Amino acid sequence: MEWLYHTTFWQEVPTNFFRCIDGTAESRYNGTVANGNDFCESGAFRLKKETYLRLYRWASPRQKILALFNRAVTLGVYGWFIGLCAWLLVTSLQDFLRVVLVCGSSFAALSLFRRAFNAPRPYEVFGIPPVIPKETKGKSYPSRHVFSIFIIGACTCVLFPWVGAVLCGLGFLLAAVRVVTGVHFVKDVLAGCIIGLVCGLGGMALPFWPL
């Protein structure tokens, strides 16, 4: 870790991070305060910090383009979903109800689980500000952004395979951006991806009886 002390980057990082490296700081984790030694003595945890710092150094100069991509993909996918629902409402009421029920119920269930599980975000654990401005406390696992794009992509795959494939491709890129900008851990986006695909494809495959 000595290389950190010989770069100008350390000036951008809160001092409590370096005190934690020395094993003297306190770290806030999931709403509780724990002694820094609980974390700093773990080699695995220290490696995660080093990885997080490297990602932070790479992403910081690219903050504007990463934030723009994050926002554009998010709004674009939600815009597609609204358009898809509007088109299905006119052309196929059964598919409209299926898509709305699958996505709506899954989104609500995931949101409730996130609130109950309340996993901390990287910037809370490491004490380093995220590259994309965000102040949400907890509710990191699973990533709801990633879940949303994958469940919408999965539902779209059943109706328009090529469009669904494009949405899932964008989902992988969005997952990477959410990690490198420090708002999610890898496990958060992986869980969001898997749950979104399972709920979307599984829900669309279930027998459906019109109301």
Secondary structure, DSSP 8 states (H G I E B T S, - for coil): -HHHHTSGGGGGS-HHHHHHHTT--EEEETTEEEETHHHHT-HHHHHHHHHHHHHHHHHGGGHHHHHHHHHHHHHHHHHHHHHHHHHHHHH-HHHHHHHHHHHHHHHHHHHHHHHHH----HHHHH----SS-----S--SS-HHHHHHHHHHHHHHHH-HHHHHHHHHHHHHHHHHHHHTTSS-HHHHHHHHHHHHHHHHHHHHS-----
